[in-house]
């Protein structure tokens, strides 16, 4: 949890700084802007974690079939995550 928060905080700071520096946006309160961006990043990270957990659960449910087919687990996991992401409108 703390790692995810730290990542979101760094990303939010970098995004706001870059947008302000390049004068893409005008920000009156950078702390509020960072907090808003941080929240969006956190939501995105949580959604990605849920997607990953769901993909792993699907593979666990079908572990026997995967083992019998001699498929590479990582490749199957990647494909399942991509499919779930498309279905949920999530960009990886």
N, C-alpha and C positions, 0 to 999 in steps of 0.2 A: 504494500500500500504506500509506504513512504517513498519507495523508488518511483512509483507511478506519479505521485504528487510532485516529486522533484523534477521529473522529466517534463511534466505539464508546465511547471513554473518556468523552467528554462526556455521551453518552446514559446510560451506566451510572451516572455520578456523579449526574446529575439524577434518575434513577429511584430510586436508593437513598436519596438525600436526601429526596425527596418521600414515599417509603414510610415512612421513619423519622419525618419531621416530622409526618405525619398519623397516626402510630402504627398503621399498617396491619400492620407487621412489627416485631419486636424483633430488633435486630442486635447481636451481641456484637463482631464484628469487621467494621467497615465496609469495610476494604480487601479482605477476602475476598469480601464480598457484591458489591462493585463489580467484582471480577475475574470472578465468576460471571456477572453480568449482562452484562459486557463480552464474554465468550465467546459468550453466546447472541446478542448483537447482531451480533458479527462473523460468526457462522455464518449469520445471517439475511441480512446484507449480501452475503456470498459466494454464497449460494443465489440471491439476486436478480440478482447479476452473471452467474451461470451461466445463469439463465433468459433474461436479456437477450441473452447471446451465442448461446444456442441459437435464440432467435427470429430474430435477425439472420442466422444461418446458414441457417435455413429460407427466409427471404426471399431470400437470395443464391442459394440453390439454385433458386428459382422466379422469379428476376428477370425473365426473358424473358416469362413469363406475366403477371406484374404489370404490366410495361411495356405489353404489348399490350392489357391491359384498362383502361388509363388510371386505375388505382386510385391513391389517395393513399397513398404509402409510409408515412407516419406513422400513418394510420388502420389500415392493414393490420398494421403492426408492433404497435400497441396491441392489436388483436384477437388476434393470434398470441400475444402475451405473456399476455393474459388466459386464453386457452385452455390454454396450457402450465401456467400457474399453477393453474388448476382441476384439471388432470390430475394435478399433483404435490402437490395439497393445500396450496398455498402461497397466502397472502393478500398481495395487493399493497397 
